[in-house]
Amino acid sequence: MAAEVTLAAPFLVMLLVFVAVVIHRGVDARLRVDDAAHQAARAASIERTSATANAAAQSTATNALSSAGVTCASLSVDTATGGMRPGGTVSVTVSCAVDFGDALILGVPGQKRLSATAVEPVDTWRSVSGNASGGGA
């Protein structure tokens, strides 16, 4: 019995370590997508128009995920600006298909779509006019 346990123990430990690594990768990717959504919503809420807010959200989410080391097979950034009016909100949803191809041994799907949504307020006191003197709207 002792010999069987001695031979099986290293394989069980390796299996547990492998499972822990796969779980950590999934949790880490979820946290990174959530952070990218928050960064993208904040970047969009600072912009003045809906078009620039959409572009800022897209580029910010892409940069945040790439700098965090998350590789998306497909990345989708959906921005709801609500007209960019002062006191309104900007909502950004980031969806990323994360590749878990190296974890197929455990029955983990090759890709998993992770999604996160963040909402940021548009500053109530911001100027909506093009007044260069800063005098307000």
C-alpha positions in Angstrom: 0.0 0.0 0.0 2.8 2.4 0.9 4.5 1.8 -2.5 1.3 2.5 -4.4 0.8 5.8 -2.5 4.4 6.7 -3.1 4.0 6.2 -6.8 0.6 7.9 -7.2 1.2 10.9 -5.0 3.4 12.9 -7.5 0.9 12.4 -10.2 -2.0 13.6 -8.0 0.1 16.6 -6.9 0.8 17.5 -10.6 -2.9 17.2 -11.4 -3.8 19.5 -8.5 -1.2 22.1 -9.6 -2.5 21.9 -13.2 -6.1 22.5 -12.0 -5.0 25.4 -9.8 -3.2 27.0 -12.8 -6.2 26.7 -15.0 -8.5 28.1 -12.4 -6.1 31.0 -11.8 -5.9 31.8 -15.5 -9.7 32.0 -15.7 -10.1 34.2 -12.6 -7.2 36.4 -13.8 -8.7 36.9 -17.3 -12.1 37.7 -15.7 -10.5 40.4 -13.5 -8.6 41.8 -16.5 -11.7 42.1 -18.6 -13.6 43.8 -15.8 -10.7 46.3 -15.4 -10.6 46.9 -19.1 -14.4 47.7 -19.1 -13.9 50.2 -16.2 -11.0 51.9 -18.0 -12.9 52.1 -21.3 -16.0 53.5 -19.6 -13.9 56.2 -17.9 -12.1 57.1 -21.1 -15.4 57.4 -22.9 -17.0 59.5 -20.2 -14.3 62.1 -20.6 -14.9 62.6 -24.3 -17.2 65.3 -25.8 -19.0 63.5 -28.6 -20.4 60.0 -29.0 -18.1 59.2 -31.9 -15.0 60.1 -30.0 -16.3 58.2 -26.9 -16.8 55.0 -28.9 -13.3 55.3 -30.4 -11.8 56.0 -26.9 -13.6 53.1 -25.4 -12.4 50.7 -28.1 -8.7 51.8 -28.0 -8.6 51.9 -24.2 -10.1 48.4 -23.8 -7.7 47.0 -26.5 -4.7 48.6 -24.9 -5.7 47.6 -21.3 -6.1 43.9 -22.3 -3.0 43.7 -24.3 -0.9 45.4 -21.6 -2.4 42.9 -19.1 -1.3 40.0 -21.2 -4.9 38.8 -22.1 -5.1 37.6 -25.7 -8.6 37.7 -27.1 -9.6 35.5 -30.1 -12.4 38.1 -30.6 -12.9 41.4 -28.8 -16.1 43.3 -28.8 -16.5 46.7 -27.1 -20.1 48.1 -27.0 -20.6 51.7 -25.9 -23.9 53.3 -24.9 -23.3 57.0 -24.6 -26.8 58.4 -24.0 -26.0 61.5 -25.9 -23.0 62.5 -23.8 -25.1 65.0 -21.8 -23.8 66.4 -18.5 -25.1 64.3 -15.6 -25.8 61.3 -17.9 -23.9 58.0 -17.9 -21.7 56.1 -20.3 -21.9 52.3 -20.3 -19.3 50.1 -21.9 -19.5 46.3 -22.3 -16.3 44.4 -23.1 -16.6 40.9 -24.4 -13.5 38.8 -25.0 -13.1 35.2 -26.1 -10.2 33.9 -24.1 -8.2 30.9 -25.3 -7.8 28.0 -22.9 -6.5 25.6 -25.6 -3.7 24.3 -23.4 -6.2 23.1 -20.8 -8.2 20.7 -23.0 -6.8 17.8 -21.0 -9.1 18.7 -18.1 -12.2 19.1 -20.3 -12.0 22.9 -20.2 -13.5 24.4 -23.4 -10.9 25.8 -25.9 -12.4 29.3 -25.6 -14.5 30.9 -23.1 -16.4 34.2 -23.7 -15.9 36.6 -20.8 -17.9 39.8 -20.5 -17.9 42.8 -18.2 -20.0 46.0 -18.1 -19.0 49.3 -16.4 -21.0 52.5 -16.1 -19.3 55.9 -15.5 -21.1 59.3 -15.0 -20.5 62.2 -17.3 -19.4 65.2 -15.3 -22.4 67.4 -14.4 -20.5 70.6 -14.5 -18.6 70.1 -17.7 -18.9 72.6 -20.5 -20.8 71.4 -23.5 -20.0 74.4 -25.7 -16.8 75.0 -27.6 -16.0 78.1 -25.5 -12.2 78.3 -25.4 -12.2 80.9 -22.5 -13.6 78.3 -20.1 -16.5 80.5 -19.2 -19.0 77.6 -19.3 -22.1 76.8 -21.3 
